[in-house]
Each structure stands twice: as C-alpha cells, then as structure tokens.
Amino acid sequence: MTLATYNSPKISLSEKRLTVILARDKTLVCAFCPELDLVTEMATPNEALEDILEAMQDYAAEYLEELEIYQNAPNRGHHLPYIRAIAACKDAWDIRMLIEIQHGRVQV
C-alpha cells in the first residue's frame, strides 16, 4: 500500500464545554466539575472520573425531570446548556468528549 492510496481516519473533536478537575490528597482523589458544582471523591483517578461522569448523567436526568424548578433557581439556571449537552450524549464516551480534564492537589 502506498501513501497515495492510504485513507487516514478522520477524527472529530467536540467543543469542550465542561471541566473536570482531578485533585488528590494523601489518600483520595476528588473530581470536581465547577460548571455544574458537582464533586465526587474516590480512591483512584479513574474511579473518581467514572464517578463524576455518572454524577453528571444523574444530575442531568434530575434537572430535566424538574426543569421548571432548576432553570428558575438562581444558582442552577445557568446549568441548562450543559444539561442539554449531557442529555444529548448517547453514552459515557460522548460525555467524555464534552470534558477537559485538569489535574491538581487538594489544599486544606
């Protein structure tokens, strides 16, 4: 196969809309999504990331079930564009495409 006949795969990236900050202390890893005010804490970075992704899905479902209450709440109304983006995702992979992961340390 020559380079001229090789069709390289096309990779598309979605626009990053949400941030997940993974921060660790001496024993645990915290996952924080500042845009949605969600926090989880687990033993490993992978567990913390999976847990925050699940929390995002659960929060989006609850938000949409109680849409009128949440969108009119002064501290939650601005979440609606993020909630719609999460709700449009087919699976956890799609949600991962919405996030940008940053790393840090917990400061107490």
C-alpha positions as CSV (number, residue, x, y, z in Angstrom):
1,M,0.0,0.0,0.0
2,T,1.4,3.4,-0.9
3,L,0.8,6.6,0.9
4,A,-1.3,7.8,-2.0
5,T,-3.8,5.0,-1.6
6,Y,-3.9,5.1,2.2
7,N,-7.0,6.8,3.6
8,S,-6.3,8.1,7.1
9,P,-9.1,8.0,9.6
10,K,-10.9,11.3,10.3
11,I,-11.0,12.2,14.0
12,S,-13.5,14.7,15.1
13,L,-13.5,16.5,18.4
14,S,-16.4,18.2,20.1
15,E,-16.0,21.6,21.6
16,K,-15.0,21.3,25.3
17,R,-17.9,22.5,27.4
18,L,-17.2,21.2,30.9
19,T,-14.1,21.0,33.1
20,V,-13.3,18.1,35.4
21,I,-10.5,18.8,37.9
22,L,-8.9,15.7,39.4
23,A,-7.1,16.6,42.6
24,R,-5.6,14.3,45.1
25,D,-4.7,14.5,48.8
26,K,-2.8,11.9,50.7
27,T,-5.4,9.1,50.3
28,L,-8.2,10.1,48.0
29,V,-8.9,11.7,44.6
30,C,-11.5,14.4,44.3
31,A,-13.2,15.0,40.9
32,F,-14.8,18.5,40.7
33,C,-16.9,19.9,37.8
34,P,-17.0,23.7,38.5
35,E,-19.6,24.4,35.8
36,L,-22.1,22.1,37.5
37,D,-21.0,22.4,41.1
38,L,-20.5,18.6,41.3
39,V,-17.9,16.9,43.4
40,T,-17.1,13.2,44.0
41,E,-14.3,11.5,45.9
42,M,-12.8,8.1,45.3
43,A,-9.7,6.0,45.8
44,T,-8.2,6.4,42.3
45,P,-8.2,8.9,39.5
46,N,-10.1,6.5,37.2
47,E,-12.7,5.8,39.8
48,A,-13.2,9.5,40.6
49,L,-13.5,10.3,36.9
50,E,-16.1,7.5,36.3
51,D,-18.0,8.6,39.4
52,I,-18.2,12.3,38.3
53,L,-19.3,11.2,34.8
54,E,-22.1,9.2,36.4
55,A,-22.9,12.1,38.7
56,M,-23.2,14.3,35.6
57,Q,-25.7,11.9,34.0
58,D,-27.7,11.6,37.1
59,Y,-27.8,15.4,37.7
60,A,-28.8,16.0,34.0
61,A,-31.7,13.5,34.3
62,E,-32.9,15.0,37.6
63,Y,-32.6,18.5,36.2
64,L,-34.7,17.7,33.2
65,E,-37.3,15.9,35.3
66,E,-37.6,19.1,37.5
67,L,-36.8,21.5,34.7
68,E,-39.0,24.4,35.9
69,I,-37.6,24.3,39.4
70,Y,-33.9,24.0,38.3
71,Q,-33.9,26.5,35.4
72,N,-35.6,29.2,37.7
73,A,-33.1,28.6,40.6
74,P,-30.6,31.4,40.8
75,N,-27.7,29.0,41.4
76,R,-28.8,26.3,38.8
77,G,-30.5,28.1,35.9
78,H,-27.2,28.7,34.1
79,H,-26.6,24.9,34.0
80,L,-29.2,24.3,31.3
81,P,-26.9,24.5,28.3
82,Y,-24.6,21.9,29.9
83,I,-27.5,19.7,30.9
84,R,-28.8,19.7,27.3
85,A,-25.3,18.8,26.0
86,I,-25.1,15.9,28.5
87,A,-28.6,14.7,27.7
88,A,-27.7,14.7,24.0
89,C,-24.9,12.2,24.7
90,K,-25.5,8.6,23.8
91,D,-23.0,7.1,26.3
92,A,-20.2,7.9,28.6
93,W,-17.8,8.2,25.7
94,D,-19.8,11.1,24.3
95,I,-19.8,12.8,27.8
96,R,-16.0,12.4,27.9
97,M,-15.9,14.3,24.7
98,L,-17.6,17.2,26.4
99,I,-15.0,17.5,29.2
100,E,-11.5,18.8,29.6
101,I,-9.6,17.1,32.4
102,Q,-7.2,19.1,34.6
103,H,-5.1,17.9,37.5
104,G,-4.2,19.4,40.8
105,R,-3.8,18.8,44.5
106,V,-6.3,19.3,47.3
107,Q,-5.3,22.3,49.5
108,V,-6.7,22.3,53.0
